[in-house]
Amino acid sequence: MSAFKAPCPVNSVLYNKTLCACSPGYLFNATTKSCELFTSPSKFIVNSGVDYSISFPETIFSFDQIKKFTQSQAVFLEATGVLLVSWLLFCVFLRFRKLGDGRSIWFQLRWWISRLDVCFATRHWLEDQKVVKKRKTELGGAFSIASWILFIGLFSALLYQIISKRSVEVHNLRATNGPDLVAFMNDMEFNITTISSMSCSQLRSLGTIFLGNPGSIDYRVAPLSTFANYSCLNTSRGPTISLRCNNCPLGRDNVYISWQFIDLPGQPASAVAFEFNLTARNPAQKKHMSLVSGTVRNGTDLNDMPLAFRGMGTNILKFNLFPRVYQNLHNLKLVQPLFHEFVPGSFIRDANALQASLQNPNSGLMNTTLHINFLSDYIVEIDNQNILGPVSFLADLGGLYCISIGIFFYLLLQCEYRIKRLRNEDQVFRNIRSRRKAQDHWDKLRKYVMYTWGPSSLLEENYNFSSNGCCDCAGGASHRKGESLHKRSRHESSLRAISFDKKDSSRKGMVSLSLMDFVFGLHTLQAGKHLSEPTKSLKDVNIPPPPTLPVFNGSCAVDVSDIQKNLKDLYEYNTMLREKLVDTQSMLRVLTNKYPSMASEV
């Protein structure tokens, strides 16, 4: 609190007719020239200075950085759940995509998912009396990856538990004697900040230390400078009393250090809260520091109403010091400071009472006492014990793997048991892929023949037969005028399709037959330069023309016996063509043996 001249802002009181001061619980802001309510809650932070997590070299790995992002195992489990659900939804989405002819991106994705079936390839649905075979299905691939996602997520959570909580802390109380206490020589620092608008110029009576219990035979009073270095520092939150003690002797149970702030012209002595920070270090192992810090603005028996500390009553801050021996850290002897209690002294809640106190010179001060209680009857011996050995770790790891595989193996069996179509989906994928590969190989062969013996070797002409109306069942396309004899023979040897249509009032059906080219390579042999002599014998090959197409008149009646006769003639013609093709193949083999140079080009 600081005094300023009228007119007074909001949340302030007027005293001595010309000066203003902020109401209880308010602080003056010199920047905005207003009184602002101090709302910082009472909070405390305690740190023992010893971390039991696995320590990695800072240049390689820092586990503290992971702790900032992963505060618990729930983070790993949530990430695993999100990734698992996303993968399963992706697989369900692909299930609704069509396979097509095996060339679409959807087929490729579903095929590669089936190739990821690494966990259940030999454990799918099997009917009785069937040989166990390795089957890779899309469902098995989806569940295999899902099981590995679950296993890796659970393994990460287990690994986090091992790193963060691999041991338990064991405390043991042991009665102390004089030599044990003398060995506790720590570097200690006490910082007490009086949150107010006061300054160090108002500080008085700091420089005396009281040892022991008042009224007892061992009660002592000594200069503070013989035990610690003390100073006062002005901060933005108020004056800070700093006490530093190197190799502090902690032979007495109770230590009292008192000081007070008094009124100065334009600077009344008043505060709204206290902020403290106590630390202790071992001179031999300075990397371990125990501390306690916090802010108090009300006593334990007061509510959260705003108030101002002012008057003759002493505000007491009580702290306890625990001697600890860390056997797991080479018998580290470290004092642990703990906040015990705050006992408020004189305080004011009402603005009128504050106005009266500011005008009374007898109440123009604020007393503060630091009470340090050294608990010297017992020493706490601390050790840690590992709770997870290699055997238990492997057992937990195996259990997580079995759980991950077992869950999705059960789901796989249920799906294949209830949906019969899933039992043969691997065969469907292989059939589509085989047809696509066969088509690709056939296209490559056609290109090879075309670029080796010329495009005319693959000349294809189609006979188109169409049905017009009910009775116009078939009609042959006539050859174009001026067509060469070679092309005419090609028309005769490349019959593509013969179709018959029949419609009747009592019979509704259609019979359609199609044939592929069997002898497209006969004229190809004649085009080769190196086959001039052997191909002379092929010129004498006489292939009869195909069966004539039936010509139907205007009547709609078609006898089934005629269709059977035509099919029989077509079958005999195909048999004859096959024999010719076998003879041609034999001749090609003879030519290949006779001309090995051409065989190497092929």
Backbone torsions as a table, in degrees:
resi	resn	phi	psi	omega
1	MET	NA	135.6	175.4
2	SER	-130.8	152.4	-179.2
3	ALA	-92.7	144.7	177.4
4	PHE	-145.9	160.4	-171.3
5	LYS	-85.1	156.2	178.7
6	ALA	-63.8	154.4	7.3
7	PRO	-76.3	144.9	-175.2
8	CYS	-83.4	139.8	177.3
9	PRO	-76.5	-177.9	178.5
10	VAL	-66.6	149.5	178.9
11	ASN	63.2	42.6	176.9
12	SER	-141.7	166.9	-180.0
13	VAL	-125.7	153.3	179.0
14	LEU	-103.7	131.2	176.8
15	TYR	-139.0	154.5	-176.3
16	ASN	54.9	26.1	172.5
17	LYS	68.8	-20.9	-175.9
18	THR	-128.2	-12.7	-175.4
19	LEU	-109.0	152.0	179.7
20	CYS	-123.2	149.8	175.5
21	ALA	-143.0	147.4	-178.5
22	CYS	-67.8	150.5	179.3
23	SER	-67.4	166.4	179.3
24	PRO	-57.6	131.9	-179.6
25	GLY	87.7	-0.2	-177.9
26	TYR	-112.3	148.9	177.7
27	LEU	-120.4	143.4	-180.0
28	PHE	-82.7	128.4	176.5
29	ASN	-100.7	111.3	-176.5
30	ALA	-67.7	-23.7	-178.4
31	THR	-75.0	-48.1	-178.9
32	THR	-92.4	-5.4	-178.4
33	LYS	54.9	45.0	-179.3
34	SER	-142.6	164.5	178.1
35	CYS	-98.5	124.6	-177.5
36	GLU	-116.0	141.7	-178.2
37	LEU	-73.4	133.3	176.3
38	PHE	-84.0	114.1	-172.5
39	THR	-116.0	8.2	-179.0
40	SER	-66.2	124.7	-177.7
41	PRO	-76.0	163.1	175.6
42	SER	-73.0	124.6	-178.6
43	LYS	-146.2	154.8	-175.7
44	PHE	-138.5	143.8	177.7
45	ILE	-127.9	127.4	179.9
46	VAL	-124.4	132.8	178.0
47	ASN	-138.0	129.0	-178.4
48	SER	-80.3	-15.0	-179.9
49	GLY	84.0	1.9	-178.7
50	VAL	-124.7	123.9	178.9
51	ASP	-108.3	127.9	-175.5
52	TYR	-96.9	4.1	178.0
53	SER	-75.6	162.2	179.4
54	ILE	-64.5	131.1	-178.9
55	SER	-99.4	124.2	177.3
56	PHE	-106.1	156.4	174.6
57	PRO	-60.0	135.8	-175.5
58	GLU	-62.1	-30.5	-178.2
59	THR	-75.8	-16.6	-178.1
60	ILE	-104.9	-49.0	-172.6
61	PHE	-155.1	141.3	178.0
62	SER	-128.9	109.4	-178.5
63	PHE	-70.2	-25.2	179.3
64	ASP	-64.3	-30.5	177.3
65	GLN	-67.4	-34.6	177.7
66	ILE	-68.5	-36.9	-178.5
67	LYS	-60.8	-28.4	179.7
68	LYS	-66.6	-29.6	-178.6
69	PHE	-101.9	-26.6	-178.0
70	THR	-122.7	94.2	-177.7
71	GLN	-84.4	-12.1	-179.4
72	SER	-161.3	175.0	177.2
73	GLN	-68.9	-18.9	-178.7
74	ALA	-61.0	-30.5	179.2
75	VAL	-63.5	-43.6	178.6
76	PHE	-66.1	-41.4	-178.9
77	LEU	-67.8	-38.8	178.1
78	GLU	-66.2	-42.9	177.9
79	ALA	-63.0	-38.7	177.8
80	THR	-63.9	-43.1	179.0
81	GLY	-62.6	-42.9	179.8
82	VAL	-64.1	-44.7	-179.4
83	LEU	-66.1	-38.8	-179.2
84	LEU	-66.9	-45.9	179.4
85	VAL	-64.5	-39.3	179.1
86	SER	-63.1	-41.5	179.4
87	TRP	-65.1	-44.6	-179.5
88	LEU	-66.2	-38.6	177.0
89	LEU	-65.3	-37.1	176.9
90	PHE	-63.5	-42.2	178.5
91	CYS	-66.7	-38.1	177.0
92	VAL	-64.7	-39.6	177.8
93	PHE	-61.6	-42.4	179.0
94	LEU	-66.5	-28.1	179.9
95	ARG	-61.0	-29.0	-178.3
96	PHE	-88.2	0.4	175.9
97	ARG	-88.0	144.5	-178.5
98	LYS	-78.5	147.5	179.4
99	LEU	-76.1	-35.7	179.7
100	GLY	67.5	-145.3	-179.0
101	ASP	-93.8	9.9	178.9
102	GLY	92.1	6.0	-178.5
103	ARG	-108.3	-7.6	-178.8
104	SER	-79.0	161.1	179.2
105	ILE	-66.9	-28.7	-179.8
106	TRP	-68.2	-39.8	177.2
107	PHE	-65.5	-40.5	-179.6
108	GLN	-62.4	-42.7	179.3
109	LEU	-64.3	-44.8	-179.5
110	ARG	-67.9	-33.3	178.3
111	TRP	-66.8	-43.8	-178.8
112	TRP	-71.6	-28.3	172.4
113	ILE	-64.8	-39.6	177.2
114	SER	-66.0	-31.5	177.8
115	ARG	-70.8	-17.6	177.9
116	LEU	-82.4	7.3	178.5
117	ASP	-75.5	84.3	-176.9
118	VAL	-103.3	-14.1	-176.4
119	CYS	-101.3	-31.3	-173.0
120	PHE	-122.0	24.3	-173.8
121	ALA	-63.4	-32.0	-179.4
122	THR	-112.4	17.8	-175.9
123	ARG	-125.0	24.0	178.8
124	HIS	-79.9	-176.6	178.8
125	TRP	-63.1	130.5	178.6
126	LEU	-131.0	129.1	176.0
127	GLU	-76.8	167.0	-179.6
128	ASP	-65.5	148.7	177.3
129	GLN	58.8	34.9	175.2
130	LYS	-114.0	140.0	177.9
131	VAL	-72.0	136.9	178.5
132	VAL	-66.2	124.3	-179.9
133	LYS	-132.3	159.6	-177.9
134	LYS	-83.9	114.8	-178.9
135	ARG	-118.3	128.6	176.3
136	LYS	-115.0	116.3	-176.7
137	THR	-119.0	164.3	178.1
138	GLU	-65.4	-39.9	177.7
139	LEU	-64.3	-41.6	177.6
140	GLY	-64.7	-38.0	177.3
141	GLY	-66.1	-41.2	178.6
142	ALA	-63.3	-44.0	-179.1
143	PHE	-73.0	-29.5	177.1
144	SER	-64.3	-48.2	178.9
145	ILE	-66.4	-37.1	178.1
146	ALA	-63.1	-40.2	178.6
147	SER	-65.3	-37.1	178.3
148	TRP	-71.3	-35.0	175.4
149	ILE	-62.4	-45.2	178.8
150	LEU	-64.1	-41.8	-179.0
151	PHE	-65.5	-43.6	-179.3
152	ILE	-65.8	-38.3	177.2
153	GLY	-64.5	-45.2	177.8
154	LEU	-66.3	-36.5	177.9
155	PHE	-65.7	-37.7	177.4
156	SER	-64.3	-41.8	177.5
157	ALA	-64.0	-38.9	177.2
158	LEU	-65.4	-40.7	179.3
159	LEU	-65.7	-38.5	176.5
160	TYR	-62.7	-39.5	178.3
161	GLN	-64.5	-39.2	179.9
162	ILE	-65.2	-40.9	-177.3
163	ILE	-71.0	-42.4	-173.4
164	SER	-87.9	-31.1	-174.2
165	LYS	-135.9	52.3	-177.5
166	ARG	-83.2	-9.0	-177.0
167	SER	-143.1	162.2	176.2
168	VAL	-114.1	149.0	-179.2
169	GLU	-94.6	126.8	-178.4
170	VAL	-109.4	125.0	179.8
171	HIS	-108.6	139.6	178.6
172	ASN	-136.1	126.8	179.3
173	LEU	-91.6	132.8	179.2
174	ARG	-133.0	133.6	178.6
175	ALA	-64.3	144.6	-173.8
176	THR	-109.0	165.7	170.5
177	ASN	-135.9	-178.7	-175.3
178	GLY	-57.3	-50.4	-179.5
179	PRO	-59.8	-33.2	178.8
180	ASP	-64.8	-39.7	-177.8
181	LEU	-73.4	-35.1	180.0
182	VAL	-64.0	-28.5	-179.1
183	ALA	-70.3	-15.2	179.7
184	PHE	-85.4	86.8	178.7
185	MET	-111.5	99.8	-178.0
186	ASN	-115.3	153.9	170.7
187	ASP	-88.6	118.3	-174.8
188	MET	-121.3	149.4	179.5
189	GLU	-140.3	131.8	179.8
190	PHE	-120.5	125.5	177.3
191	ASN	-125.6	115.9	-179.8
192	ILE	-119.7	117.4	-179.5
193	THR	-107.0	126.0	175.2
194	THR	-91.0	106.4	-175.3
195	ILE	-73.5	108.8	-175.5
196	SER	-169.9	-172.3	174.6
197	SER	-103.5	16.7	179.5
198	MET	-79.7	176.0	178.0
199	SER	-136.9	170.8	-178.8
200	CYS	-67.6	-15.1	178.2
201	SER	-68.1	-18.1	179.3
202	GLN	-91.7	0.1	-177.3
203	LEU	-75.5	137.5	177.6
204	ARG	-143.8	158.5	168.2
205	SER	66.7	21.7	174.2
206	LEU	-95.9	121.4	180.0
207	GLY	155.7	4.6	-179.3
208	THR	-126.3	140.5	177.3
209	ILE	-120.6	139.6	-179.7
210	PHE	-114.1	124.8	-176.3
211	LEU	-113.5	136.2	179.2
212	GLY	88.8	-174.8	-179.2
213	ASN	-92.3	131.0	179.0
214	PRO	-58.2	133.5	-179.4
215	GLY	90.5	-11.1	179.6
216	SER	-85.5	167.6	-175.7
217	ILE	-70.9	-23.4	-178.2
218	ASP	-100.2	15.3	-179.9
219	TYR	-69.9	131.7	-177.4
220	ARG	-134.5	150.2	173.1
221	VAL	-125.2	129.7	-176.4
222	ALA	-145.3	159.4	176.3
223	PRO	-64.4	139.8	-178.6
224	LEU	-66.5	-28.6	-177.2
225	SER	-66.4	-21.1	178.6
226	THR	-76.1	-13.2	-178.6
227	PHE	-115.2	-32.0	-175.4
228	ALA	-154.0	158.1	171.7
229	ASN	-91.4	129.3	-176.9
230	TYR	-125.1	152.7	179.9
231	SER	-159.2	167.6	176.7
232	CYS	-126.9	136.0	-176.5
233	LEU	-131.3	128.6	176.6
234	ASN	-79.6	126.0	178.1
235	THR	-124.4	173.4	179.4
236	SER	-67.0	-19.1	-179.6
237	ARG	-100.0	-9.3	178.9
238	GLY	138.3	179.7	179.6
239	PRO	-70.5	137.4	-179.5
240	THR	-114.6	122.8	175.3
241	ILE	-90.7	121.9	-177.3
242	SER	-115.9	127.3	177.5
243	LEU	-122.4	123.5	-179.9
244	ARG	-123.3	129.4	-178.3
245	CYS	-133.0	119.8	177.4
246	ASN	-97.9	130.8	-176.6
247	ASN	52.7	55.2	-176.0
248	CYS	-65.0	128.0	172.4
249	PRO	-80.6	122.2	-176.8
250	LEU	-111.3	60.1	-178.1
251	GLY	-91.3	-18.2	-179.2
252	ARG	-101.3	151.9	-176.9
253	ASP	-76.9	-41.2	-174.0
254	ASN	-125.0	138.5	177.1
255	VAL	-132.2	133.4	179.4
256	TYR	-122.8	131.4	174.8
257	ILE	-131.8	123.6	-175.2
258	SER	-121.8	153.4	172.4
259	TRP	-157.2	169.0	-179.2
260	GLN	-147.8	156.5	173.8
261	PHE	-116.0	139.9	-177.3
262	ILE	-118.4	164.9	177.4
263	ASP	-74.1	138.8	170.1
264	LEU	-123.9	159.7	179.3
265	PRO	-56.3	120.4	-178.7
266	GLY	78.2	2.2	-179.7
267	GLN	-136.8	86.0	178.3
268	PRO	-73.3	151.0	179.9
269	ALA	-88.7	108.5	179.3
270	SER	-162.8	152.2	-178.9
271	ALA	-145.3	161.4	-179.9
272	VAL	-112.3	-19.8	-178.3
273	ALA	-167.2	173.0	177.2
274	PHE	-129.3	139.4	177.4
275	GLU	-121.8	132.6	-175.0
276	PHE	-131.6	156.1	177.5
277	ASN	-153.6	111.1	-178.3
278	LEU	-117.6	130.2	-179.4
279	THR	-131.4	155.3	177.6
280	ALA	-142.9	137.4	178.4
281	ARG	-133.2	150.7	171.7
282	ASN	-90.9	126.4	-177.2
283	PRO	-59.5	-28.6	-179.0
284	ALA	-80.0	-27.1	-178.5
285	GLN	-134.0	80.4	-172.4
286	LYS	-76.1	-10.9	-179.3
287	LYS	-72.3	-17.3	177.2
288	HIS	-98.3	120.9	-179.6
289	MET	-132.5	124.2	174.3
290	SER	-97.8	144.9	-175.6
291	LEU	-152.2	163.0	169.4
292	VAL	-144.9	133.9	-179.4
293	SER	-144.9	159.5	-179.9
294	GLY	171.1	-176.3	-179.7
295	THR	-135.7	133.9	176.9
296	VAL	-127.3	137.7	176.9
297	ARG	-135.3	-2.3	175.2
298	ASN	-142.9	155.0	174.9
299	GLY	-77.7	171.8	-178.6
300	THR	-68.2	-22.3	-179.0
301	ASP	-103.9	12.2	-179.6
302	LEU	-112.6	158.0	175.9
303	ASN	-88.2	-169.4	-176.1
304	ASP	-90.8	23.1	178.8
305	MET	-69.0	143.0	177.1
306	PRO	-63.7	139.9	179.8
307	LEU	-150.0	167.4	178.6
308	ALA	-126.7	128.8	179.0
309	PHE	-85.5	116.3	-177.8
310	ARG	-164.1	136.8	176.5
311	GLY	131.9	-172.3	-174.9
312	MET	-75.6	-28.8	-177.8
313	GLY	-61.5	143.8	-176.2
314	THR	-92.6	132.9	173.7
315	ASN	-89.3	118.7	-172.5
316	ILE	-109.0	126.4	173.4
317	LEU	-106.6	114.0	-175.8
318	LYS	-103.2	133.0	178.3
319	PHE	-132.5	147.2	175.7
320	ASN	-112.8	142.9	177.0
321	LEU	-116.0	120.5	179.9
322	PHE	-104.1	124.2	172.9
323	PRO	-79.6	128.4	-178.1
324	ARG	-129.1	141.3	175.9
325	VAL	-118.8	117.5	179.7
326	TYR	-95.6	98.8	-178.2
327	GLN	-68.4	-28.1	-179.7
328	ASN	-76.6	-9.2	179.2
329	LEU	-118.4	50.0	177.0
330	HIS	57.2	43.3	178.1
331	ASN	57.4	46.2	176.6
332	LEU	-64.3	128.1	179.2
333	LYS	-107.2	110.6	-173.8
334	LEU	-134.2	136.5	177.8
335	VAL	-91.1	131.4	179.7
336	GLN	-105.1	111.0	175.2
337	PRO	-80.5	139.8	178.5
338	LEU	-135.0	141.1	176.2
339	PHE	-79.2	128.1	-176.6
340	HIS	-101.8	-51.9	-173.8
341	GLU	-166.1	152.0	171.8
342	PHE	-119.7	119.8	179.2
343	VAL	-107.6	106.8	-178.5
344	PRO	-70.2	147.6	176.3
345	GLY	-95.2	-129.4	178.0
346	SER	-75.7	130.8	179.3
347	PHE	-143.6	159.6	-176.4
348	ILE	-128.1	134.3	179.0
349	ARG	-109.6	-27.1	-172.5
350	ASP	-101.1	143.9	-179.6
351	ALA	-66.8	-35.8	178.9
352	ASN	-67.3	-39.8	177.7
353	ALA	-65.5	-34.8	177.2
354	LEU	-66.9	-40.0	178.9
355	GLN	-62.4	-41.5	178.7
356	ALA	-67.2	-38.0	179.7
357	SER	-67.6	-35.7	-179.3
358	LEU	-68.7	-27.4	-179.8
359	GLN	-90.6	-4.1	179.2
360	ASN	-101.7	114.5	-177.6
361	PRO	-68.4	-19.9	-178.6
362	ASN	-74.1	-22.6	-179.8
363	SER	-102.8	17.3	-176.7
364	GLY	-85.4	56.5	176.4
365	LEU	-156.2	168.8	176.9
366	MET	-144.4	119.0	-176.9
367	ASN	-98.1	143.9	178.5
368	THR	-138.6	136.8	178.8
369	THR	-130.1	132.1	174.9
370	LEU	-101.4	116.0	-178.5
371	HIS	-108.4	118.7	-179.3
372	ILE	-114.8	119.6	-180.0
373	ASN	-108.6	116.3	179.7
374	PHE	-94.1	111.8	-177.5
375	LEU	-80.4	89.0	-171.9
376	SER	-97.9	3.2	-177.9
377	ASP	-75.3	-32.5	-176.7
378	TYR	-134.9	152.5	173.4
379	ILE	-114.0	134.4	178.6
380	VAL	-92.5	116.2	176.0
381	GLU	-97.0	126.8	-173.2
382	ILE	-117.9	134.0	175.7
383	ASP	-143.2	159.3	178.3
384	ASN	-122.7	146.2	-179.2
385	GLN	-125.6	134.9	178.2
386	ASN	-69.7	134.7	178.8
387	ILE	-104.3	-2.4	-177.3
388	LEU	-137.8	110.4	176.8
389	GLY	-97.1	-179.1	-178.7
390	PRO	-64.9	-34.8	-179.1
391	VAL	-67.9	-46.7	179.9
392	SER	-66.1	-34.1	177.8
393	PHE	-64.8	-45.4	178.4
394	LEU	-64.8	-35.6	177.7
395	ALA	-64.9	-44.1	177.6
396	ASP	-64.5	-39.6	179.8
397	LEU	-64.5	-43.7	177.6
398	GLY	-65.1	-37.2	177.4
399	GLY	-64.0	-41.2	178.5
400	LEU	-64.1	-39.0	179.7
401	TYR	-66.4	-43.3	179.8
402	CYS	-64.0	-39.5	178.7
403	ILE	-64.3	-45.0	-178.0
404	SER	-63.6	-45.1	-179.7
405	ILE	-71.0	-41.6	-175.8
406	GLY	-62.9	-40.0	-178.6
407	ILE	-61.3	-49.9	-175.1
408	PHE	-80.4	-21.5	173.1
409	PHE	-68.5	-39.1	176.7
410	TYR	-64.6	-43.6	178.0
411	LEU	-63.1	-37.4	178.6
412	LEU	-63.7	-45.7	179.7
413	LEU	-64.2	-39.8	179.8
414	GLN	-65.4	-41.3	180.0
415	CYS	-65.8	-43.9	-178.6
416	GLU	-74.3	-25.3	177.1
417	TYR	-73.5	-37.3	-175.4
418	ARG	-92.1	-25.1	-179.3
419	ILE	-116.9	102.3	-174.8
420	LYS	-67.2	-26.8	-179.0
421	ARG	-62.6	-27.4	-178.8
422	LEU	-72.2	-16.4	-177.3
423	ARG	-71.9	-22.5	-175.5
424	ASN	-119.4	16.6	-176.4
425	GLU	-69.8	-23.9	176.7
426	ASP	-67.4	-37.1	178.0
427	GLN	-67.4	-35.4	178.4
428	VAL	-63.5	-44.5	178.7
429	PHE	-62.6	-44.4	-177.8
430	ARG	-66.5	-37.8	178.9
431	ASN	-63.9	-45.3	179.7
432	ILE	-62.9	-43.4	-178.9
433	ARG	-68.2	-36.9	178.4
434	SER	-65.6	-43.0	177.9
435	ARG	-62.5	-40.1	178.8
436	ARG	-64.9	-42.9	178.5
437	LYS	-65.5	-40.2	177.7
438	ALA	-62.3	-40.5	178.3
439	GLN	-64.9	-40.2	177.9
440	ASP	-63.9	-42.2	178.7
441	HIS	-65.4	-38.6	178.9
442	TRP	-65.5	-38.8	178.0
443	ASP	-65.9	-38.8	177.8
444	LYS	-64.4	-40.0	178.8
445	LEU	-64.4	-41.4	178.9
446	ARG	-63.7	-41.9	178.3
447	LYS	-64.0	-37.6	179.8
448	TYR	-64.3	-44.7	180.0
449	VAL	-63.9	-40.1	-177.3
450	MET	-66.6	-42.8	-178.3
451	TYR	-80.6	-13.3	-179.6
452	THR	-93.8	-46.2	-175.6
453	TRP	-113.1	4.5	174.5
454	GLY	104.9	152.9	-179.4
455	PRO	-65.1	-25.9	-177.7
456	SER	-66.0	-18.3	179.6
457	SER	-69.4	-21.5	-178.7
458	LEU	-108.6	18.7	179.6
459	LEU	-65.2	126.6	-177.0
460	GLU	-127.3	133.6	175.0
461	GLU	-126.1	142.7	-176.8
462	ASN	-112.9	140.3	168.3
463	TYR	-93.3	119.3	-177.9
464	ASN	-102.0	129.8	177.8
465	PHE	-120.0	127.7	-178.6
466	SER	-128.3	158.4	179.2
467	SER	-111.0	128.4	179.8
468	ASN	-122.3	115.5	179.4
469	GLY	76.4	-165.7	-176.5
470	CYS	-82.2	-35.0	-171.2
471	CYS	-107.4	-20.4	178.8
472	ASP	-75.6	83.6	-169.8
473	CYS	-81.7	-35.3	-175.6
474	ALA	-150.8	147.7	176.8
475	GLY	-151.4	128.7	-176.8
476	GLY	-92.3	142.8	177.2
477	ALA	-84.4	128.2	-178.7
478	SER	-78.7	154.1	178.4
479	HIS	-70.9	149.1	179.1
480	ARG	-72.7	148.6	180.0
481	LYS	-69.8	144.0	178.8
482	GLY	81.2	8.1	-179.3
483	GLU	-74.8	139.4	-176.2
484	SER	-71.8	160.8	178.8
485	LEU	-62.9	-34.9	179.5
486	HIS	-63.0	-46.3	179.6
487	LYS	-67.2	-33.0	178.7
488	ARG	-65.0	-42.4	177.6
489	SER	-65.3	-32.6	177.0
490	ARG	-64.8	-36.9	177.1
491	HIS	-62.1	-38.3	-177.4
492	GLU	-73.8	-32.3	-175.5
493	SER	-92.9	-4.9	-178.7
494	SER	-118.5	48.4	178.0
495	LEU	-62.3	125.5	-173.8
496	ARG	-99.2	-44.2	-172.9
497	ALA	-157.6	144.6	171.8
498	ILE	-127.5	126.7	-177.6
499	SER	-131.1	147.3	178.2
500	PHE	-128.5	134.7	175.5
501	ASP	-119.0	140.2	177.7
502	LYS	-142.7	125.7	175.7
503	LYS	-124.8	137.3	179.9
504	ASP	-146.1	156.8	178.9
505	SER	-66.5	-31.4	-179.5
506	SER	-100.0	-17.8	-179.6
507	ARG	-124.3	127.4	177.5
508	LYS	-124.7	111.2	-179.4
509	GLY	-171.2	176.8	-179.3
510	MET	-148.3	137.1	176.4
511	VAL	-115.5	123.9	-177.9
512	SER	-135.2	131.8	-179.8
513	LEU	-129.5	147.6	179.9
514	SER	-139.5	148.8	179.2
515	LEU	-129.8	147.3	174.0
516	MET	-95.6	166.3	176.9
517	ASP	-71.5	129.5	178.2
518	PHE	-106.7	-25.5	-169.9
519	VAL	-124.7	39.8	-177.4
520	PHE	-72.6	-13.5	-177.3
521	GLY	-93.8	1.1	-177.3
522	LEU	-65.7	-45.1	179.3
523	HIS	-79.4	-16.6	176.8
524	THR	-65.2	-36.6	179.5
525	LEU	-63.8	-31.8	-179.7
526	GLN	-72.5	-20.6	-177.2
527	ALA	-84.9	-11.7	-178.2
528	GLY	-74.5	138.4	180.0
529	LYS	-75.1	-35.1	-175.7
530	HIS	-84.8	1.5	-176.8
531	LEU	-116.3	33.3	-174.5
532	SER	-68.3	-44.7	-177.0
533	GLU	-75.2	-48.1	-178.0
534	PRO	-64.7	-26.9	-174.6
535	THR	-80.8	-3.7	177.6
536	LYS	-65.2	-32.1	-179.6
537	SER	-71.7	-19.2	-179.3
538	LEU	-78.6	-18.4	179.9
539	LYS	-67.7	-23.6	-179.7
540	ASP	-85.2	-3.6	-179.1
541	VAL	-70.1	126.6	-178.0
542	ASN	-112.2	111.7	178.1
543	ILE	-105.4	118.2	-179.1
544	PRO	-65.7	154.6	178.4
545	PRO	-67.6	158.4	179.0
546	PRO	-67.1	164.5	178.2
547	PRO	-58.6	144.5	-179.4
548	THR	-70.5	147.9	178.5
549	LEU	-78.9	140.7	177.7
550	PRO	-72.1	142.4	177.6
551	VAL	-111.3	121.0	-177.1
552	PHE	-101.2	142.7	178.3
553	ASN	-84.9	-162.4	-175.6
554	GLY	-73.1	-11.1	-177.9
555	SER	-77.4	152.9	-177.4
556	CYS	-94.1	-5.2	-175.8
557	ALA	-83.9	127.2	178.3
558	VAL	-127.0	126.2	-177.4
559	ASP	-83.5	141.7	179.8
560	VAL	-67.9	-33.0	-179.4
561	SER	-63.0	-33.9	177.3
562	ASP	-65.2	-41.0	179.2
563	ILE	-64.3	-42.1	179.4
564	GLN	-63.6	-40.4	179.1
565	LYS	-63.6	-42.1	178.4
566	ASN	-63.9	-40.2	178.4
567	LEU	-64.9	-37.9	178.3
568	LYS	-64.3	-44.4	178.0
569	ASP	-62.4	-40.5	179.2
570	LEU	-64.1	-40.5	178.3
571	TYR	-63.3	-44.8	179.5
572	GLU	-63.2	-37.6	178.6
573	TYR	-65.8	-40.9	178.0
574	ASN	-65.3	-36.3	178.4
575	THR	-64.5	-41.6	178.3
576	MET	-64.0	-41.6	178.3
577	LEU	-62.6	-38.0	179.4
578	ARG	-63.7	-42.2	178.8
579	GLU	-61.7	-41.7	177.8
580	LYS	-62.5	-39.6	-179.3
581	LEU	-66.6	-37.9	177.3
582	VAL	-65.1	-42.1	177.8
583	ASP	-62.4	-41.4	179.0
584	THR	-63.8	-39.7	178.7
585	GLN	-63.6	-41.0	177.8
586	SER	-62.4	-40.8	179.7
587	MET	-64.8	-38.2	178.0
588	LEU	-62.9	-38.5	178.1
589	ARG	-63.9	-41.1	178.7
590	VAL	-62.8	-43.4	179.5
591	LEU	-64.2	-36.7	179.5
592	THR	-64.7	-39.8	178.4
593	ASN	-69.8	-30.9	-177.0
594	LYS	-79.6	-32.4	-179.4
595	TYR	-122.1	81.7	-178.2
596	PRO	-67.1	-24.6	-179.9
597	SER	-63.6	-39.4	177.9
598	MET	-70.9	-31.0	178.0
599	ALA	-65.6	-36.2	178.9
600	SER	-67.9	-35.3	177.1
601	GLU	-64.9	-37.1	178.9
602	VAL	-67.4	NA	NA
